[in-house]
Amino acid sequence: MLSDRRSFLEKMSQIGALSLVPGTSALAANPEEKNHFIAGPYLQNMESDEVTIMWITSKNCFSWVEYGEGNYAINKAFAYNNGLIEANNRIHKITLPNLKPGLNHKYKIVSTEIIGFKGSKVEFGETISSAMLSFKTPAANEEEVKFVVFNDIHDRPQIIPQLLYRHGYTGNIRDYDFVVFNGDCFDWVTEEQQLIDHLIKPTTDIFSNEFPFILTQGNHECRGGFSRHIPEYFAYPENKFYYAFTRGPVRFVILDSGEDKTDDSVEYGGLAAFDRYRENQAKWLEKEVASEEFKKADFRIVLIHISPYHSGDWHGTLHCQKVFGPILNKAKIDIQISGHTHRYMTHDADATHNYPIVIGGGPIEGNRTLIKVRVTKKELNLKMIRDDGEVVGKFQIAKKAKN
């Protein structure tokens, strides 16, 4: 852990330099260049019995993961679709199944270049592999979960190491089991290299080959010519930006607030259907809050980029309020965490929403925040920390009686 801190300035200078130089898409890589790892590995969708491992290579490959419990990587996992093993691709997304809860696992990623196909014969090139890495699966009945939340980074990747190294530790121990990026990591999503330089690589430099992260969609992730490719680079349950999962004593509900503008706004050229999307999402939300997993959870946390309340009167905010608000008010959620406004603020329950709301700040220095949450089976503790270390929001919530 001390070495993490010692390398802070070096990482900052590297990431800062990357953020100033427009990247060239890896799709346009030099054909004479040897195959190499462009980004990763990074962890997604970690559960007590499985995890998805992702990485990106410079050439099309057949890839797999070698893994195992303790110090032995004796198993091999690859992805397949309709009977065909995933191959001849650069973005690799492989789920390790049947893991044992609460154990350390070793793994390494391996990719073999595919030079071409000649009839039924595949011509393979060089094989490359990573160093041996590790992660720990959550215990089956985990009694505590800790996570941190960023929001509204807006193409400033230096924020990630700055806030994590300053406030993501207690002493020299990481104070999180996973990290949430709660929307608007980018301004306009224009190319692959932007995703790599401004989010994926900064996370792998610090934590994401050991601890997973979540990217929720903000309104700025909806913008730009490359925005429709975002799901290829991250792992989402059922390939949807809205979903729910249980970790320890918490049921997490991830909602996609979509764009803040109307669907007929000129920015989208007639290619937006966010109203219909939010309405269909609300039907899913009705089923989720009626589920046993939701009802039996000790705590229920909602993550959504644009808060349906206290986020102004743009169309997206008001439509979220209309379609999500009544459902959330009936659901007895414990807290909602949002961003979007760039003004950090906490809001107690009131006549419009019967649960507290936390809105993070950003992205300008002096207004950036890291939200730290620790939940046990009896209590939820949340602190919102400004980049200078001052606590600018705080909640301590005891477990409620559930119906």
VMD Tcl script that draws the C-alpha trace (Angstrom):
set ca {
  {0.00 0.00 0.00}
  {2.85 2.38 0.71}
  {4.21 1.76 -2.77}
  {0.80 2.87 -4.12}
  {1.22 6.19 -2.41}
  {4.88 6.61 -3.43}
  {3.93 6.18 -7.08}
  {1.20 8.81 -6.86}
  {3.19 11.67 -8.41}
  {4.52 9.46 -11.17}
  {1.05 8.23 -12.07}
  {-0.33 11.75 -11.92}
  {2.25 13.04 -14.37}
  {1.58 10.17 -16.76}
  {-2.20 10.53 -16.61}
  {-2.01 14.30 -16.84}
  {0.10 14.02 -19.98}
  {-2.35 11.58 -21.53}
  {-5.26 13.89 -20.83}
  {-3.59 16.73 -22.74}
  {-2.75 14.79 -25.91}
  {-5.65 13.70 -28.15}
  {-5.47 9.92 -28.52}
  {-5.44 8.01 -31.77}
  {-7.88 5.13 -31.81}
  {-6.27 1.76 -31.25}
  {-8.32 0.55 -34.21}
  {-5.83 2.44 -36.38}
  {-2.78 0.70 -34.86}
  {0.33 0.22 -36.96}
  {-0.03 -3.17 -38.74}
  {3.73 -3.74 -38.32}
  {3.52 -3.26 -34.55}
  {3.62 -6.37 -32.37}
  {0.49 -7.42 -30.55}
  {0.31 -6.01 -27.02}
  {-2.15 -5.26 -24.23}
  {-3.63 -1.78 -24.64}
  {-5.66 -1.78 -21.43}
  {-6.51 -4.08 -18.58}
  {-7.17 -6.41 -17.09}
  {-10.05 -4.80 -15.20}
  {-12.75 -6.48 -13.11}
  {-16.49 -6.15 -13.59}
  {-19.63 -7.66 -12.01}
  {-17.97 -9.36 -9.07}
  {-20.21 -11.72 -7.12}
  {-19.42 -14.30 -4.47}
  {-19.15 -17.06 -7.10}
  {-18.09 -15.28 -10.31}
  {-16.38 -12.26 -11.81}
  {-15.93 -10.89 -15.33}
  {-12.42 -9.98 -16.46}
  {-11.92 -7.57 -19.36}
  {-8.97 -6.33 -21.39}
  {-8.11 -4.87 -24.79}
  {-5.41 -6.00 -27.20}
  {-3.91 -4.16 -30.16}
  {-4.59 -7.07 -32.54}
  {-7.48 -9.48 -33.02}
  {-6.94 -12.50 -30.78}
  {-8.23 -15.66 -29.21}
  {-8.07 -15.02 -25.46}
  {-8.54 -16.85 -22.20}
  {-7.96 -16.53 -18.44}
  {-5.90 -18.96 -16.37}
  {-7.04 -18.90 -12.74}
  {-7.41 -20.79 -9.51}
  {-7.72 -20.61 -5.75}
  {-4.76 -19.79 -3.57}
  {-1.54 -19.76 -5.60}
  {-2.48 -22.17 -8.39}
  {-3.94 -21.05 -11.74}
  {-5.03 -24.52 -12.87}
  {-8.35 -23.57 -14.52}
  {-8.94 -22.00 -17.91}
  {-11.93 -19.88 -18.95}
  {-12.86 -18.47 -22.32}
  {-15.98 -16.87 -23.78}
  {-18.20 -18.53 -26.34}
  {-21.37 -17.58 -28.18}
  {-23.75 -19.98 -29.91}
  {-21.14 -22.73 -29.78}
  {-18.30 -20.68 -31.21}
  {-15.45 -19.59 -28.95}
  {-15.06 -15.81 -29.01}
  {-12.06 -15.01 -31.17}
  {-10.79 -12.61 -33.80}
  {-11.67 -9.70 -31.51}
  {-9.77 -7.04 -29.57}
  {-12.12 -6.40 -26.62}
  {-12.10 -9.44 -24.36}
  {-14.84 -10.09 -21.80}
  {-14.54 -13.42 -19.95}
  {-16.54 -14.55 -16.92}
  {-14.95 -16.91 -14.40}
  {-17.72 -19.21 -13.10}
  {-18.16 -21.42 -10.05}
  {-15.75 -19.53 -7.81}
  {-15.71 -20.19 -4.09}
  {-16.93 -17.29 -1.91}
  {-14.55 -15.42 0.35}
  {-11.33 -16.81 -1.14}
  {-8.29 -15.30 -2.81}
  {-7.91 -16.26 -6.45}
  {-4.89 -15.91 -8.73}
  {-5.30 -15.19 -12.44}
  {-3.55 -14.07 -15.58}
  {-4.86 -13.08 -18.99}
  {-3.57 -14.68 -22.19}
  {-4.11 -13.62 -25.82}
  {-2.96 -15.30 -29.03}
  {-3.01 -13.17 -32.15}
  {-5.16 -14.41 -35.03}
  {-3.40 -13.54 -38.27}
  {-6.12 -14.86 -40.54}
  {-8.38 -17.66 -41.72}
  {-7.65 -19.92 -44.71}
  {-10.69 -22.07 -45.26}
  {-11.12 -24.10 -42.09}
  {-7.59 -23.38 -40.94}
  {-6.80 -20.61 -38.46}
  {-3.40 -18.96 -38.68}
  {-2.18 -18.00 -35.20}
  {0.54 -15.53 -34.25}
  {2.37 -14.71 -31.05}
  {0.89 -15.39 -27.60}
  {1.17 -12.73 -24.89}
  {0.24 -12.97 -21.21}
  {0.06 -10.75 -18.16}
  {1.77 -11.16 -14.82}
  {-0.07 -13.23 -12.22}
  {-2.67 -11.07 -10.46}
  {-5.23 -11.68 -7.72}
  {-8.67 -10.83 -6.39}
  {-10.82 -11.96 -3.49}
  {-14.45 -12.98 -3.93}
  {-16.96 -11.61 -1.42}
  {-18.07 -13.95 1.33}
  {-21.46 -15.58 0.74}
  {-23.00 -13.85 3.77}
  {-20.87 -10.74 3.84}
  {-21.82 -8.60 6.83}
  {-20.16 -5.37 5.67}
  {-19.60 -3.64 2.35}
  {-17.57 -0.50 1.59}
  {-17.55 1.48 -1.63}
  {-16.66 4.92 -2.96}
  {-18.47 7.04 -5.54}
  {-17.10 9.47 -8.13}
  {-19.32 11.56 -10.36}
  {-18.93 14.18 -13.09}
  {-15.24 13.73 -13.86}
  {-15.76 15.12 -17.38}
  {-12.57 13.93 -19.07}
  {-10.31 14.82 -16.15}
  {-8.76 11.42 -15.34}
  {-6.31 12.93 -12.84}
  {-9.26 13.24 -10.44}
  {-9.30 9.45 -9.95}
  {-5.84 9.05 -8.38}
  {-6.02 12.42 -6.64}
  {-9.19 11.60 -4.70}
  {-8.53 7.89 -4.19}
  {-5.01 8.35 -2.83}
  {-6.07 11.26 -0.61}
  {-9.36 9.91 0.73}
  {-9.80 6.28 -0.34}
  {-7.65 4.85 2.45}
  {-7.84 4.42 6.18}
  {-4.19 4.49 7.18}
  {-2.56 2.37 4.47}
  {-5.58 0.12 3.91}
  {-7.95 0.57 0.97}
  {-11.32 1.70 2.26}
  {-13.46 0.21 -0.51}
  {-14.57 -3.13 -1.96}
  {-15.56 -1.55 -5.28}
  {-15.74 1.84 -6.97}
  {-18.71 3.55 -8.63}
  {-18.41 6.12 -11.40}
  {-21.87 7.65 -11.19}
  {-22.10 9.19 -14.66}
  {-20.50 11.91 -16.78}
  {-16.97 10.53 -16.85}
  {-16.72 12.13 -20.31}
  {-17.93 15.23 -22.13}
  {-18.62 13.76 -25.57}
  {-17.65 10.14 -26.25}
  {-15.72 10.34 -29.52}
  {-13.32 7.37 -29.71}
  {-11.98 4.25 -28.05}
  {-8.78 5.89 -26.84}
  {-10.82 8.37 -24.80}
  {-12.44 5.51 -22.87}
  {-9.02 3.96 -22.29}
  {-7.05 7.07 -21.33}
  {-9.73 8.80 -19.28}
  {-11.25 5.87 -17.38}
  {-10.03 2.33 -17.99}
  {-6.27 2.86 -17.73}
  {-6.44 5.18 -14.68}
  {-8.45 2.51 -12.84}
  {-6.11 -0.34 -13.77}
  {-3.13 1.75 -12.67}
  {-4.62 1.94 -9.18}
  {-7.14 -0.78 -8.36}
  {-9.32 -2.41 -11.04}
  {-7.22 -5.52 -11.66}
  {-8.04 -6.42 -8.02}
  {-11.28 -4.55 -7.23}
  {-14.21 -4.04 -9.63}
  {-15.83 -0.79 -10.72}
  {-19.24 0.23 -12.02}
  {-19.93 2.88 -14.65}
  {-23.48 4.23 -14.61}
  {-24.65 6.14 -17.65}
  {-24.85 9.90 -17.27}
  {-26.31 12.26 -19.82}
  {-22.86 12.97 -21.26}
  {-22.23 9.26 -21.87}
  {-25.20 9.53 -24.26}
  {-23.42 12.09 -26.42}
  {-20.86 11.73 -29.20}
  {-20.29 9.44 -32.16}
  {-18.75 6.64 -30.06}
  {-21.37 6.62 -27.28}
  {-23.24 3.62 -28.68}
  {-20.07 1.51 -28.31}
  {-19.73 2.04 -24.54}
  {-21.41 -1.30 -23.60}
  {-18.71 -3.19 -25.50}
  {-16.06 -1.96 -23.04}
  {-17.84 -2.77 -19.77}
  {-19.87 -5.67 -18.42}
  {-23.53 -5.00 -17.65}
  {-26.06 -7.63 -16.57}
  {-28.20 -8.45 -19.61}
  {-26.33 -5.64 -21.42}
  {-28.55 -3.01 -19.80}
  {-27.49 0.17 -18.01}
  {-30.19 -0.41 -15.36}
  {-30.06 -3.43 -13.07}
  {-29.91 -4.52 -9.44}
  {-27.53 -6.64 -7.39}
  {-26.97 -7.62 -3.77}
  {-23.63 -7.15 -2.03}
  {-23.49 -7.99 1.65}
  {-26.37 -6.28 3.51}
  {-27.23 -3.96 0.58}
  {-29.53 -4.25 -2.40}
  {-28.18 -1.85 -5.02}
  {-30.54 -0.49 -7.66}
  {-28.80 1.15 -10.64}
  {-31.03 3.44 -12.70}
  {-30.27 5.19 -15.97}
  {-31.60 8.74 -15.97}
  {-30.71 9.20 -19.64}
  {-30.41 12.60 -21.27}
  {-31.56 15.83 -19.63}
  {-32.86 17.24 -22.93}
  {-36.02 16.37 -24.85}
  {-35.86 13.61 -27.43}
  {-36.39 16.07 -30.28}
  {-33.38 18.21 -29.29}
  {-31.21 19.10 -32.26}
  {-28.13 17.48 -30.66}
  {-29.51 14.01 -31.42}
  {-30.65 14.44 -35.00}
  {-33.88 12.58 -34.29}
  {-32.02 9.52 -32.90}
  {-33.11 9.68 -29.24}
  {-35.90 7.84 -27.41}
  {-35.15 8.50 -23.75}
  {-38.75 9.07 -22.71}
  {-39.77 5.63 -23.95}
  {-36.61 4.16 -22.42}
  {-37.32 5.63 -18.96}
  {-40.95 4.47 -19.11}
  {-39.89 0.90 -19.88}
  {-37.24 1.12 -17.16}
  {-39.94 2.15 -14.68}
  {-41.83 -1.08 -15.45}
  {-38.69 -3.01 -14.57}
  {-38.27 -0.93 -11.39}
  {-41.80 -1.84 -10.27}
  {-40.86 -5.51 -10.48}
  {-37.52 -4.98 -8.76}
  {-38.94 -3.24 -5.67}
  {-41.52 -6.04 -5.38}
  {-38.84 -8.76 -5.50}
  {-37.79 -10.84 -2.52}
  {-34.16 -9.78 -2.97}
  {-35.16 -6.14 -2.58}
  {-37.59 -6.70 0.27}
  {-35.31 -8.83 2.43}
  {-32.23 -6.58 2.11}
  {-31.06 -4.82 5.27}
  {-30.43 -1.64 3.25}
  {-31.49 -0.40 -0.20}
  {-29.37 2.09 -2.11}
  {-30.27 3.74 -5.42}
  {-27.53 5.01 -7.76}
  {-28.72 7.35 -10.52}
  {-26.82 10.16 -12.25}
  {-29.61 12.75 -12.48}
  {-31.60 12.91 -9.27}
  {-35.36 13.12 -9.89}
  {-35.36 15.86 -7.21}
  {-33.10 18.87 -6.57}
  {-31.63 18.73 -10.09}
  {-33.35 21.68 -11.74}
  {-36.27 21.69 -14.12}
  {-34.81 20.29 -17.33}
  {-36.97 17.75 -19.14}
  {-34.92 14.71 -18.10}
  {-35.09 15.58 -14.41}
  {-38.85 16.12 -14.48}
  {-39.47 12.96 -16.48}
  {-37.36 10.92 -14.00}
  {-39.44 12.47 -11.22}
  {-42.64 11.48 -12.98}
  {-41.77 7.87 -13.81}
  {-39.34 6.91 -11.00}
  {-40.43 9.17 -8.13}
  {-43.70 7.44 -7.09}
  {-42.09 3.99 -7.24}
  {-39.08 5.00 -5.14}
  {-41.27 6.72 -2.57}
  {-43.26 3.52 -2.09}
  {-40.17 1.31 -1.99}
  {-38.73 2.44 1.35}
  {-35.24 2.95 0.00}
  {-32.61 4.11 2.48}
  {-30.63 6.58 0.40}
  {-30.11 7.79 -3.18}
  {-26.70 8.87 -4.52}
  {-26.50 11.13 -7.59}
  {-24.44 13.74 -9.42}
  {-25.13 15.93 -12.47}
  {-25.57 19.38 -10.90}
  {-21.83 19.87 -10.13}
  {-22.92 21.30 -6.77}
  {-22.40 19.01 -3.79}
  {-25.43 18.89 -1.55}
  {-27.32 16.65 0.88}
  {-31.09 16.63 1.21}
  {-33.06 15.12 4.06}
  {-36.33 13.35 3.37}
  {-39.15 15.82 2.75}
  {-42.69 16.00 1.37}
  {-41.55 15.15 -2.18}
  {-39.15 12.27 -1.43}
  {-39.28 10.20 1.75}
  {-35.60 9.21 1.65}
  {-32.36 11.22 1.87}
  {-30.52 12.26 -1.30}
  {-26.80 12.92 -1.74}
  {-25.57 14.82 -4.81}
  {-21.82 14.89 -5.44}
  {-19.89 17.89 -6.75}
  {-17.39 18.40 -9.52}
  {-15.41 18.57 -11.71}
  {-13.50 21.79 -10.92}
  {-10.84 21.71 -8.18}
  {-12.33 22.86 -4.90}
  {-15.73 21.43 -5.84}
  {-14.87 17.78 -6.48}
  {-16.06 15.15 -4.05}
  {-15.53 11.51 -3.15}
  {-18.50 9.84 -1.49}
  {-17.51 7.04 0.93}
  {-20.11 4.55 2.13}
  {-19.78 1.79 4.71}
  {-22.75 -0.47 5.45}
  {-23.12 -3.17 8.08}
  {-26.22 -5.21 8.81}
  {-27.24 -2.61 11.39}
  {-26.09 0.78 10.07}
  {-25.28 2.79 6.94}
  {-22.61 5.48 7.20}
  {-21.97 7.94 4.39}
  {-19.44 10.77 4.16}
  {-19.03 13.13 1.24}
  {-15.48 14.48 1.23}
  {-14.40 17.51 -0.76}
  {-11.04 17.28 -2.53}
  {-9.37 19.38 0.20}
  {-10.45 16.84 2.84}
  {-13.40 18.69 4.36}
  {-16.49 16.57 5.02}
  {-19.33 18.40 3.24}
  {-22.09 15.85 3.77}
  {-22.85 13.09 6.21}
  {-25.56 10.53 6.96}
  {-25.81 7.85 9.63}
  {-28.83 5.63 9.04}
  {-29.95 2.77 11.26}
  {-31.59 -0.31 9.84}
  {-35.33 0.12 9.46}
  {-38.03 -2.44 10.10}
  {-39.01 -3.89 6.73}
  {-42.41 -5.10 5.65}
}
mol new
graphics top color blue
foreach p $ca { graphics top sphere $p radius 0.5 }
foreach p [lrange $ca 0 end-1] q [lrange $ca 1 end] { graphics top cylinder $p $q radius 0.2 }
display resetview
